[in-house]
């Protein structure tokens, strides 16, 4: 029987360099037994030991998972997946009790989807306008089903649910916690909506402060100071008719706030017209990201409930309160760890997995330019020399002008001359003979 709970007698000096990329601050490694049932995640050092002793083999690179060569009888400890949904990036954390053993940040491509749909719409309308034949109106026979979300928003729900299901397959997840309410738009737009205080206790005002921190990049709006205490500042002073609406609020450090006082912002920044125009423009920025999170939070919650696991929720203000109380830095995956009831946290990793949604390509065979005219033909064949565009490979080039080791996503061609996208940039003209597959295409890119 393979023991997965003890880290005793692990000699780091005798571990081969093959598994050296795993440091002691990396994510824990997922483990499945010979029946592909999830076991307790293990420390990277213990994973190296099991691999070197031939008691396990690599099952999956991202997220890194090993498969045991024996059946595991011990009952695994229940884990909790915590989610911090975001408009652009979603944080994921796995907790064993009050210990964070795994973290990831999932970057969405909702804006790319919207841009592609806008481009397709412009091309389609231009094509219709160039034709003179009559097209009957169809606006009365189109009805969207209940619960419909725009493709860019539905993408955020589906990618998050995909990764939750992956984690359920590779580790013993017993419960899920989601940040359900990130921003209260009604509170932001009209703080005087109620005759009593909208929020009571220590969490009062956290929703507005958190939104302002993200909107103004966590720095003073006037001098750009960072890592200093910031105060909520009224652009148009209340003494001169200013309101508490979110469009009239910004952040300022104490010296700038004191120096401005009750001056009109145009008088205060009379000698800095560029800064004045930037602040006034940024103050009118729409609540686009907050609206995207609010639009998808219930769809994600209902999708998580369909997994059959108990789902708990927490507010965005509670998340920030927990993170501030525990003294943790502002990151998406640590925000996820602070979701819900979090008395204390022990973080055993500082190297989260960075996941970037890359898509699965397109089935379009006829390539067009920006005006919609065909310019090229795309082959239906996707696999060349055993590789497919989107696979993660390691290319060890031993001859020629590009000697070296390259690791990244591969762009395949029928000629066998591939491009490898690495952290430092794209390397073109790598022969397929030098490429070794690491991770098959799954629609995501990975990094640390």
C-alpha positions in Angstrom: 0.0 0.0 0.0 1.3 3.5 -0.9 1.2 5.9 2.0 0.0 9.4 1.0 0.0 11.1 4.4 3.6 11.0 5.6 6.5 13.2 4.3 9.2 11.6 6.5 12.4 10.2 5.1 12.3 12.3 1.9 15.8 13.0 0.8 15.8 16.0 -1.5 19.4 15.4 -2.5 18.6 12.0 -4.0 15.7 13.2 -6.1 16.6 13.4 -9.7 16.6 16.6 -11.7 13.7 15.3 -13.8 11.1 16.5 -11.3 13.0 19.5 -10.1 10.5 22.1 -11.4 8.3 21.5 -8.4 9.4 23.7 -5.5 8.3 23.5 -1.9 6.0 26.5 -2.4 4.3 25.1 -5.5 0.7 23.8 -5.6 0.1 20.4 -4.1 -0.1 17.6 -6.6 -3.3 15.8 -7.3 -3.3 12.0 -6.9 -5.7 9.3 -8.4 -5.5 5.6 -7.8 -5.4 2.8 -10.3 -9.2 3.0 -10.6 -8.9 6.8 -11.3 -10.6 7.7 -8.0 -9.3 10.9 -6.4 -7.0 10.6 -3.3 -5.5 13.1 -1.0 -3.3 15.7 -2.8 0.3 15.4 -1.8 3.3 17.7 -1.3 5.4 18.1 -4.5 8.3 16.4 -2.7 6.3 13.3 -2.0 5.1 13.3 -5.6 8.7 13.3 -6.7 9.5 10.4 -4.3 6.6 8.3 -5.6 7.6 9.0 -9.3 11.3 8.1 -8.6 10.3 4.9 -6.8 8.1 3.9 -9.7 5.0 3.7 -7.5 3.2 6.3 -9.6 3.3 7.8 -13.1 2.4 11.2 -14.6 -1.3 11.2 -15.5 -1.7 14.8 -16.5 0.6 17.9 -16.7 -2.0 20.7 -16.1 -3.1 20.5 -13.4 -0.3 18.2 -12.5 -1.7 14.8 -11.5 -0.1 11.5 -10.8 -1.7 8.1 -10.9 -0.8 5.4 -8.4 0.0 1.8 -9.5 -2.0 0.4 -6.6 -5.6 0.8 -5.4 -6.1 3.2 -2.5 -8.2 2.0 0.4 -7.9 4.9 2.8 -10.8 7.4 2.7 -9.5 10.8 1.5 -10.0 14.0 3.5 -12.8 16.2 2.2 -11.7 19.4 0.4 -13.4 22.7 -0.4 -13.2 24.5 -3.7 -13.6 28.3 -3.3 -14.4 30.5 -6.3 -14.0 34.3 -6.7 -15.8 35.0 -10.0 -14.5 38.0 -12.0 -15.2 39.7 -15.3 -11.7 39.1 -16.7 -10.1 36.7 -14.2 -11.7 34.1 -11.8 -9.8 33.0 -8.8 -9.9 29.3 -7.7 -8.6 27.8 -4.4 -8.7 24.4 -2.8 -8.7 24.2 1.0 -8.1 21.3 3.3 -9.8 22.6 6.4 -8.2 26.1 6.9 -5.1 25.3 4.8 -4.8 26.5 1.2 -3.1 23.7 -0.8 -3.8 24.7 -4.4 -4.6 27.9 -6.3 -5.3 29.0 -9.8 -6.3 32.1 -11.8 -8.5 31.5 -14.8 -8.4 34.3 -17.4 -11.5 34.6 -19.5 -11.8 35.7 -23.2 -15.3 37.3 -23.0 -14.0 40.5 -24.7 -12.5 38.5 -27.6 -15.8 36.7 -28.1 -17.7 40.0 -28.1 -15.2 41.5 -30.6 -15.5 38.5 -32.9 -19.3 38.7 -32.8 -19.2 42.5 -33.5 -16.9 41.9 -36.5 -19.2 39.1 -37.8 -22.2 41.4 -37.4 -20.6 44.2 -39.3 -19.5 42.0 -42.2 -23.0 40.4 -42.4 -24.8 43.8 -42.4 -22.4 45.1 -45.1 -23.0 42.0 -47.2 -26.8 42.5 -46.9 -26.6 46.2 -47.8 -24.6 45.5 -51.0 -27.4 43.2 -52.2 -30.6 44.9 -53.5 -32.9 41.9 -53.1 -35.7 42.3 -50.5 -35.3 40.7 -47.1 -38.5 40.4 -45.0 -38.2 41.7 -41.5 -37.6 38.9 -38.9 -37.5 40.9 -35.7 -40.9 39.5 -34.5 -40.1 35.8 -34.7 -37.0 35.9 -32.5 -37.4 35.1 -28.8 -34.6 34.4 -26.4 -35.2 31.5 -23.9 -35.5 32.1 -20.2 -32.1 32.5 -18.5 -30.4 33.4 -21.8 -27.0 35.1 -21.4 -24.9 36.8 -24.1 -22.1 34.4 -25.5 -19.4 36.5 -23.8 -21.1 36.1 -20.4 -22.1 32.4 -20.9 -18.5 31.7 -21.6 -17.5 32.9 -18.1 -20.0 30.5 -16.6 -19.0 27.5 -18.7 -15.3 27.9 -18.3 -15.6 28.2 -14.5 -17.9 25.2 -14.4 -15.5 23.2 -16.6 -12.6 23.7 -14.1 -14.7 22.9 -11.1 -15.6 19.6 -12.7 -12.0 19.0 -13.5 -11.0 19.6 -9.9 -13.8 17.2 -8.7 -12.4 14.5 -10.9 -8.8 14.8 -9.6 -9.3 15.6 -5.9 -11.9 14.6 -3.3 -14.0 17.8 -3.3 -16.9 17.7 -0.8 -18.2 21.3 -0.9 -18.0 24.5 -3.0 -18.0 28.1 -1.8 -18.8 31.0 -4.3 -18.6 34.8 -3.9 -22.2 35.5 -5.0 -22.5 39.3 -4.6 -19.5 41.3 -5.7 -20.9 44.8 -6.2 -24.3 46.3 -5.3 -25.0 48.5 -8.3 -28.1 50.0 -6.7 -26.0 51.0 -3.7 -23.4 52.5 -6.0 -25.7 54.5 -8.1 -28.0 55.8 -5.3 -26.6 55.4 -1.8 -29.6 57.3 -0.3 -32.1 54.7 -1.6 -33.0 53.6 2.0 -33.9 55.6 5.0 -31.7 53.3 7.2 -28.1 52.3 6.8 -27.9 49.8 3.9 -25.2 47.7 5.6 -24.6 47.3 9.3 -21.5 46.4 11.3 -17.9 46.0 10.2 -18.7 45.3 6.5 -20.5 48.7 6.0 -19.1 50.4 2.9 -16.8 47.6 1.7 -18.6 47.1 -1.6 -18.1 50.7 -2.7 -14.5 50.8 -1.5 -13.6 47.6 -3.3 -15.1 48.9 -6.5 -13.3 52.2 -6.3 -10.0 50.4 -5.6 -10.4 48.5 -8.8 -11.7 51.4 -10.8 -8.8 53.7 -9.8 -6.0 51.1 -9.9 -5.4 51.2 -6.2 -3.6 54.5 -6.3 -4.2 58.2 -5.6 -6.1 59.8 -8.4 -4.2 63.1 -8.1 -0.6 62.2 -7.4 -0.5 58.4 -8.3 0.8 57.3 -4.9 0.6 53.6 -4.3 0.8 51.4 -1.2 -0.5 54.3 1.0 -3.8 54.6 2.9 -6.4 55.9 0.4 -9.5 57.9 1.2 -12.8 58.2 -0.6 -12.8 61.6 -2.3 -15.7 63.5 -3.8 -14.7 65.0 -7.2 -17.4 67.6 -6.9 -17.4 68.5 -3.1 -20.6 67.9 -1.2 -20.3 71.4 0.1 -20.9 72.6 -3.4 -23.7 70.3 -4.4 -21.8 67.0 -5.0 -23.4 63.7 -4.4 -22.4 60.3 -3.2 -23.0 58.7 -6.6 -20.2 56.4 -7.7 -19.5 58.6 -10.7 -18.6 61.4 -8.3 -16.2 59.4 -6.2 -12.5 58.7 -6.6 -9.5 57.8 -4.3 -7.0 60.2 -2.9 -4.1 60.0 -0.4 -4.4 62.0 2.8 -2.1 64.9 1.7 -4.0 65.4 -1.6 -7.4 65.1 0.0 -6.4 67.7 2.6 -4.9 70.0 0.0 -8.0 69.8 -2.2 -10.4 70.4 0.6 -13.7 71.8 -0.7 -12.2 73.3 -3.9 -13.8 72.5 -7.2 -11.7 70.0 -9.1 -11.2 72.4 -12.0 -9.7 75.0 -9.7 -7.6 72.4 -7.9 -6.1 71.0 -11.1 -6.1 74.3 -13.1 -2.5 73.9 -13.9 -2.8 70.2 -14.9 -5.3 70.0 -17.8 -4.2 66.5 -18.9 -4.7 65.1 -15.4 -8.1 66.9 -15.1 -9.4 65.5 -18.3 -8.2 61.9 -17.4 -9.9 62.0 -14.0 -13.2 63.3 -15.4 -13.1 60.7 -18.2 -12.3 57.8 -15.9 -15.0 58.9 -13.4 -17.6 58.4 -16.1 -16.4 54.9 -16.8 -19.4 52.5 -16.9 -19.9 49.7 -14.4 -19.2 47.2 -17.2 -17.2 44.7 -15.2 -19.5 44.8 -12.2 -22.5 44.3 -14.4 -20.9 41.3 -16.1 -20.3 39.7 -12.7 -23.8 40.5 -11.5 -25.3 39.1 -14.7 -23.6 35.7 -14.3 -23.5 35.1 -10.6 -26.8 33.4 -10.3 -26.3 31.3 -13.5 -22.9 30.1 -12.1 -24.5 29.4 -8.7 -27.3 27.3 -10.3 -24.7 25.5 -12.5 -22.6 24.7 -9.4 -25.7 23.3 -7.6 -26.2 20.8 -10.4 -22.9 19.2 -9.5 -24.7 17.7 -6.5 -22.3 19.2 -4.0 -23.3 21.6 -1.2 -22.7 25.2 -2.3 -22.2 28.1 0.1 -22.0 31.8 -0.7 -20.4 35.0 0.6 -20.4 38.6 -0.3 -17.6 40.6 -1.9 -17.4 42.8 1.2 -17.0 39.8 3.4 -14.2 38.5 1.1 -12.2 41.8 1.4 -12.9 42.0 5.2 -11.4 38.5 5.6 -8.4 39.3 3.3 -7.7 42.5 5.1 -8.0 40.9 8.6 -5.7 38.1 7.7 -3.1 40.5 6.0 -3.1 38.7 2.7 -2.0 40.4 -0.6 -4.6 41.3 -3.2 -4.7 38.4 -5.8 -7.6 36.6 -7.4 -6.8 33.2 -6.0 -6.3 34.5 -2.4 -9.6 36.4 -2.7 -11.1 33.0 -3.6 -9.6 31.5 -0.4 -11.2 34.3 1.7 -14.7 33.7 0.4 -17.3 33.0 3.0 -16.7 32.1 6.6 -12.9 32.2 7.0 -11.7 32.4 10.6 -8.1 31.8 9.7 -5.9 30.6 6.8 -2.6 28.8 6.4 -1.3 29.2 2.8 1.1 26.5 1.7 1.6 27.7 -1.8 2.6 31.0 -3.5 2.8 29.7 -7.1 -0.8 29.5 -8.5 -1.5 27.9 -11.8 -2.2 30.6 -14.4 -4.8 29.4 -16.8 -5.6 31.4 -20.0 -8.6 30.5 -22.1 -7.5 30.1 -25.7 -10.5 28.5 -27.3 -10.7 25.5 -29.7 -10.1 27.4 -32.9 -12.7 27.9 -35.6 -14.4 25.6 -38.2 -14.4 28.4 -40.8 -12.8 27.1 -44.0 -12.9 30.4 -46.0 -10.8 33.1 -44.4 -11.9 36.7 -45.0 -10.4 40.1 -44.6 -11.9 42.9 -42.4 -14.4 43.7 -45.2 -15.7 40.2 -45.5 -14.1 39.3 -48.8 -12.5 35.8 -49.1 -8.7 35.9 -49.0 -7.5 32.4 -48.1 -8.6 28.8 -47.8 -8.1 26.8 -44.6 -7.5 23.1 -44.7 -9.9 20.8 -42.9 -7.0 18.7 -41.6 -6.0 19.7 -38.1 -3.4 17.1 -37.1 0.0 17.3 -38.8 2.9 14.9 -38.0 1.0 13.8 -34.8 0.6 17.3 -33.5 -2.3 19.7 -33.4 -2.3 23.5 -33.0 -2.7 24.2 -29.3 -0.7 21.3 -28.0 1.9 22.1 -25.4 5.3 20.7 -26.5 8.9 20.8 -25.5 11.3 21.3 -28.4 14.9 20.4 -27.9 16.8 21.7 -30.9 20.3 20.3 -31.2 21.5 21.7 -34.6 21.1 24.8 -36.6 20.7 28.5 -35.7 18.0 27.9 -33.0 19.8 25.5 -30.7 18.1 25.4 -27.3 15.1 24.2 -25.4 11.7 25.7 -26.1 8.4 24.9 -24.2 5.0 26.3 -25.1 1.9 26.1 -27.3 2.6 24.9 -30.9 1.3 26.2 -34.2 1.3 23.3 -36.7 1.8 23.4 -40.4 1.5 20.8 -43.1 5.2 21.3 -44.0 6.2 20.1 -40.5 7.8 23.4 -39.7 6.1 24.5 -36.5 6.1 27.7 -34.4 6.4 27.5 -30.6 4.9 30.3 -28.4 7.1 30.6 -25.3 7.0 33.0 -22.4 9.6 35.3 -24.2 7.9 35.2 -27.6 7.2 33.1 -30.6 10.0 30.9 -32.1 9.3 30.2 -35.7 10.7 27.4 -37.9 11.0 24.5 -35.4 11.0 21.1 -37.1 8.5 18.6 -35.8 11.3 16.1 -35.3 12.5 18.1 -32.3 9.1 18.4 -30.6 7.9 16.2 -27.8 4.2 16.4 -26.6 3.7 17.5 -23.0 0.0 18.3 -22.9 -2.6 17.8 -25.5 -4.8 20.6 -26.7 -7.7 21.3 -24.4 -8.5 25.0 -25.2 -6.3 26.5 -22.4 -2.8 27.9 -22.0 -0.9 27.4 -18.8 1.9 29.1 -16.9 3.1 30.0 -13.4 
